[in-house]
Amino acid sequence: MARHKTAAPDDPIIRDDVTATVMREREPQGDRLYWRIRERRGSRRTLATGWWTREEAARAVDELRTTGTPPARAAREAAGRSVADLLAAWKSYQERRHEAGAIAHRSLAVYKWGADAWVEDIGDVLVSKLTRARVDDLLTDWQADGIAPRSCKQSLDVLKMALKWGEERGHIGRPPDLSRLSSLRIRDDEHVYNDTTPTRAQARAVLAAMEPGRTRDFVEILTLTGCRASEAAALRVGDVDLAAGTLSISGADPWRRKRGKHKPRRWPVHGDLRALLERLTEGRTDPTEYLIPDLPREVGNVTNYALPKACAEAEVPTFTPHGLRRMVAMELLEVADAKSVSKLTGHSVAILLRHYVRPTAERLRDVVLRSGIGSAAPGKVLPFRAQNSGTPTGDDE
């Protein structure tokens, strides 16, 4: 007697002209899998997709063949899915991205932190009942409790990403529009965590307080290039070209697709940076080796322990690696236009103008004096004399 094979839950469902297969890269949602119904011949175009059990997928195929229209994507999943359910599935997806090297450990931690904040306050709310007003009111409550607007925005970005992810995969219906919420009015001069920007003298004092070694070399690279900590950690020996006088900064790392934001650029090498790079590359021929040997992949300890300790010993306000990045960007903006600086630091011009251009009172006074406002008849341009010089730089008109 012949034995008949029992169909597995994810075996294809085949009809004469239609087939339904499971998209295996999608994580199962309970007893439902993500099915795709396609034509078997010709263009093999996709006719319908959805989260179904095998029995539901078979009914969907039969309905499509009978009526010629895709089955209605019932709001059964959307109506019964809470914010907590959605965020749990989204966090699981981000964990798999981290395991695949698509996102950094720090990014995963931020995603989880943001998701947990929403679950704590509105986790039991159905996604179909989530409204723009409810989210806006909750963000207002958070700020009333002392949470910074920029931190609230970071949490909001996490929620928006999860909602978009759920909509694209058919987990939920159309999410509410969460753009331009009135509760988020972020000041241009506000920064998250630690907004201290050291002076160049303070940065040198901190370096002097640190013991020679990989951590000091790491911090010195930050002070001389203004690169992100993740980009400095990813530097390789092959990124250094002393003959051309450049250091390639990209954040590329074989361990993951990228470390930090990915804006490749070349930093000119001279002076103290050249001396440092000559020492770090001396006698090393393997271009794939890390520039700073034995530097841990997780560089958060620099922020949490090494820098605060050195700042205390140097008696300067505690700052973070990103404070050094701000320091370099602001120094460059004193002598160059934002477009040139963006090519060196990897910032967008808009971000530089919004957060890094901070004119001093003396600078504003100089701008007014040079303009001639209030000092001459309308339409007359005053000559401007260079500082410490009696030679005019312009002529009267």
C-alpha positions in Angstrom: 0.0 0.0 0.0 1.5 3.3 -1.1 2.2 5.9 1.6 1.1 9.4 1.0 3.3 12.2 2.2 1.6 14.6 4.6 2.1 18.2 3.5 4.2 20.3 5.8 2.8 23.6 6.9 5.1 25.5 4.5 5.0 23.1 1.5 3.8 24.9 -1.7 0.1 24.9 -2.6 -0.1 24.1 -6.3 -3.2 24.4 -8.5 -3.3 24.3 -12.3 -2.4 27.9 -12.9 -1.6 29.3 -9.5 0.9 28.4 -6.7 1.2 29.7 -3.2 4.6 29.5 -1.5 6.0 30.6 1.9 8.4 33.5 2.1 10.9 31.8 4.3 12.8 35.0 5.2 9.8 36.2 7.2 9.5 35.2 10.8 6.3 33.2 11.6 3.6 35.1 13.4 2.1 32.5 15.7 0.7 29.7 13.5 0.6 32.0 10.5 3.3 32.1 7.8 3.8 34.8 5.1 2.5 33.3 1.8 2.9 34.6 -1.7 0.4 33.6 -4.4 1.8 33.8 -8.0 1.0 32.7 -11.5 2.7 29.4 -12.4 3.4 30.3 -16.0 4.1 33.3 -18.1 5.1 36.4 -16.2 4.7 34.6 -12.8 3.4 37.9 -11.4 2.4 38.0 -7.8 -1.4 38.0 -7.3 -1.6 38.3 -3.5 0.3 38.0 -0.3 -0.7 37.6 3.3 -0.2 36.1 6.7 -2.2 32.8 6.7 -2.2 29.3 8.0 -2.0 26.6 5.4 -5.7 26.2 5.3 -6.3 30.0 5.0 -3.7 30.1 2.2 -5.5 27.3 0.3 -8.9 29.1 0.6 -7.2 32.3 -0.6 -5.9 30.5 -3.7 -9.3 29.0 -4.4 -11.0 32.3 -3.9 -8.6 34.0 -6.3 -9.1 31.4 -8.9 -12.9 31.5 -8.6 -13.5 35.3 -8.4 -10.4 36.5 -10.2 -9.7 39.0 -7.5 -7.2 38.8 -4.6 -8.7 37.8 -1.2 -9.4 40.7 1.1 -6.6 41.2 3.5 -8.8 40.9 6.5 -8.3 43.3 9.3 -8.2 40.3 11.5 -4.5 40.7 12.1 -4.5 44.5 12.2 -7.5 44.7 14.5 -6.1 42.3 17.0 -2.5 43.4 17.1 -1.4 45.6 20.0 1.5 48.1 20.0 3.4 45.6 22.3 2.9 42.8 19.8 4.1 44.9 16.9 7.2 46.2 18.7 8.1 42.7 20.0 8.0 41.4 16.4 10.0 44.5 15.2 12.6 44.0 17.9 13.0 40.4 16.9 13.6 41.5 13.3 16.2 44.0 14.4 18.0 41.3 16.5 18.3 39.2 13.4 19.6 42.2 11.5 22.3 42.6 14.2 23.2 39.0 14.0 23.6 39.3 10.2 25.9 42.3 10.7 23.5 44.9 9.2 23.3 47.1 12.3 25.7 47.9 15.1 25.3 46.8 18.7 24.7 50.4 19.8 21.9 50.8 17.2 20.2 47.7 18.4 20.4 49.0 22.0 18.8 52.3 21.0 16.0 50.5 19.1 15.2 48.3 22.1 15.3 51.2 24.5 12.9 53.2 22.3 10.5 50.3 21.8 10.4 49.5 25.6 9.4 53.1 26.4 6.3 52.8 24.2 5.4 49.4 25.5 5.5 50.6 29.1 2.9 53.4 28.4 0.7 52.2 25.5 1.7 48.6 25.0 -1.9 47.4 25.5 -3.3 49.8 22.9 -4.4 48.2 19.6 -2.5 49.6 16.7 -5.7 50.2 14.8 -6.8 52.5 17.7 -3.5 54.4 17.9 -4.0 58.0 16.9 -1.8 61.0 16.2 -3.3 62.9 19.2 -2.6 60.0 21.6 1.1 59.9 20.6 1.4 63.7 20.8 -0.2 63.8 24.2 2.2 61.0 25.5 5.2 62.9 24.2 4.0 66.0 26.0 3.7 64.0 29.2 7.2 62.6 28.8 8.6 66.1 28.4 6.7 67.3 31.4 8.4 64.5 33.4 11.8 65.9 32.4 12.7 63.9 29.3 14.5 66.1 26.7 12.6 66.8 23.4 15.4 65.3 21.4 15.2 62.1 23.3 11.5 62.0 22.8 12.1 62.5 19.0 14.5 59.5 19.1 11.8 57.4 20.7 9.2 58.6 18.1 11.6 57.6 15.3 11.7 54.1 16.7 7.8 53.9 16.8 7.6 55.3 13.2 10.1 52.7 11.9 8.2 49.9 13.6 4.8 51.1 12.2 6.3 51.4 8.7 7.8 47.9 9.0 4.5 46.4 10.2 2.5 48.1 7.4 4.9 46.9 4.6 4.7 43.3 5.8 0.9 43.3 6.3 1.0 43.1 10.1 -1.1 46.2 10.5 -3.3 48.6 8.5 -2.4 52.1 7.6 -0.7 53.8 10.5 -1.4 57.3 11.7 0.6 60.2 10.3 3.2 61.0 13.0 5.1 63.8 11.2 5.4 67.3 12.5 4.0 66.7 16.0 3.4 69.9 17.9 4.9 68.4 21.1 8.4 68.3 19.5 9.8 71.7 19.3 13.5 71.1 19.5 15.9 74.0 20.2 18.8 74.3 17.9 21.3 74.4 20.8 19.9 71.3 22.5 22.0 68.1 22.5 21.3 64.7 24.0 23.2 63.1 26.8 26.2 65.4 27.2 26.4 68.7 25.2 29.9 69.8 26.5 32.1 70.8 23.6 35.7 71.1 24.9 38.2 73.7 23.7 41.4 72.6 21.9 43.3 73.3 25.1 41.0 71.2 27.2 41.3 68.3 24.7 45.1 68.5 24.9 45.0 68.5 28.7 42.8 65.4 28.7 45.2 63.6 26.3 48.1 64.6 28.6 46.3 63.0 31.5 45.9 59.6 29.7 48.4 56.8 29.9 50.1 56.0 26.5 48.3 53.1 24.8 45.5 52.2 22.5 42.8 54.3 24.3 44.9 57.4 24.1 45.7 56.8 20.5 42.0 56.3 19.8 41.1 59.6 21.5 43.9 61.5 19.8 42.6 60.4 16.4 39.2 61.8 17.4 40.7 65.1 18.3 42.7 65.4 15.1 40.0 64.3 12.6 36.6 64.9 14.2 35.5 61.4 13.0 32.8 59.4 14.8 34.0 56.9 17.4 32.7 54.0 15.3 34.6 55.3 12.3 37.8 55.5 14.2 37.3 52.0 15.6 36.9 50.7 12.0 40.1 52.3 10.6 42.5 49.8 9.0 46.2 50.1 8.1 45.3 50.2 4.4 43.2 53.4 5.1 46.5 55.3 5.7 48.2 56.7 2.6 51.2 58.7 3.8 52.5 59.2 0.3 49.3 60.9 -0.8 48.8 62.5 2.6 45.3 61.2 3.2 43.4 59.1 5.7 40.3 57.3 4.3 37.4 57.5 6.8 34.4 55.3 5.8 33.2 53.3 8.8 33.5 50.2 6.6 34.2 47.1 8.7 34.3 43.4 7.6 32.6 42.5 10.8 29.5 44.4 9.8 28.2 46.2 6.8 29.1 49.5 8.3 30.0 51.1 11.7 28.2 54.3 12.3 26.9 56.5 9.5 28.5 55.8 6.1 29.9 58.9 4.5 33.3 58.0 2.9 35.8 60.9 2.9 39.5 61.6 2.9 41.1 63.6 5.6 44.3 65.5 4.9 47.3 64.2 6.9 49.9 66.5 8.3 51.5 67.6 11.5 50.5 65.7 14.7 48.2 63.4 12.7 51.0 62.4 10.4 53.3 61.7 13.4 50.6 59.5 15.0 49.9 57.6 11.8 53.6 57.0 11.1 54.0 55.5 14.5 50.8 53.3 14.2 51.7 51.9 10.8 55.5 51.5 11.2 56.6 48.1 10.1 53.0 46.9 9.4 52.3 45.6 5.9 48.9 43.9 6.2 46.4 46.5 5.0 43.4 44.6 6.7 44.8 45.0 10.2 43.0 47.4 12.5 44.9 50.7 12.7 44.8 50.6 16.5 45.8 47.1 17.5 43.6 45.2 20.0 41.1 48.0 20.2 37.9 46.4 21.4 35.0 46.4 18.9 32.8 47.8 21.6 34.3 51.3 22.2 31.6 52.4 24.6 34.0 52.0 27.6 35.9 55.0 26.3 32.8 57.1 26.8 31.8 55.5 30.1 35.1 55.2 31.8 38.3 56.3 30.1 37.3 59.8 29.1 35.4 60.8 32.3 38.4 59.6 34.4 40.9 61.6 32.2 38.6 64.7 32.3 38.5 64.5 36.1 42.3 64.3 36.3 42.7 67.2 33.9 40.1 69.2 35.9 38.0 70.0 32.8 34.3 69.4 32.2 33.4 65.9 31.2 32.8 65.4 27.5 32.2 62.5 25.2 33.8 61.4 21.9 31.1 63.2 20.1 32.1 66.4 21.9 35.4 66.1 20.2 33.6 65.8 16.9 31.7 69.0 17.6 34.9 70.7 18.6 36.6 69.9 15.3 33.6 70.9 13.2 33.2 74.2 15.0 36.9 75.0 14.6 36.7 74.3 10.9 33.6 76.5 10.5 35.6 79.4 11.9 37.8 79.3 8.8 35.8 77.7 6.0 32.3 77.5 4.5 29.9 74.8 5.5 30.1 73.0 2.2 33.9 72.5 2.6 33.5 71.4 6.2 30.8 68.9 5.3 33.3 67.2 2.9 35.7 66.8 5.8 33.5 65.8 8.7 30.7 63.9 6.9 27.9 66.1 8.2 25.2 67.4 6.0 25.4 71.2 5.4 21.9 71.6 7.0 23.1 69.9 10.2 26.3 72.0 10.3 24.3 75.3 9.9 21.7 74.3 12.4 23.8 72.8 15.2 27.4 73.8 14.8 27.4 77.4 13.6 27.2 79.3 16.9 28.4 82.9 16.5 29.9 84.6 19.5 28.9 88.1 20.6 32.2 89.4 19.3 31.5 87.8 15.9 28.1 89.3 15.7 29.4 92.8 16.6 32.1 92.4 13.8 29.4 91.5 11.3 27.4 94.6 12.1 30.5 96.9 12.0 31.6 95.5 8.7 28.2 95.9 7.1 28.2 99.7 7.8 24.6 99.6 9.1 23.9 102.8 11.0 27.2 104.4 10.1 26.6 105.8 6.6 24.0 107.2 4.3 21.8 104.6 2.6 23.6 102.9 -0.3 27.1 103.8 0.8 29.6 101.0 1.5 32.2 101.7 4.2 35.8 100.6 3.7 36.8 97.8 5.9 40.2 97.9 7.5 41.9 94.6 8.3 42.5 93.9 12.0 45.9 95.3 13.2 46.4 97.0 9.9 45.9 100.5 8.6 45.5 99.4 5.0 41.9 99.6 3.7 40.6 96.4 2.1 37.9 98.2 0.1 37.2 101.5 -1.5 34.4 104.0 -1.0 31.8 104.1 -3.6 
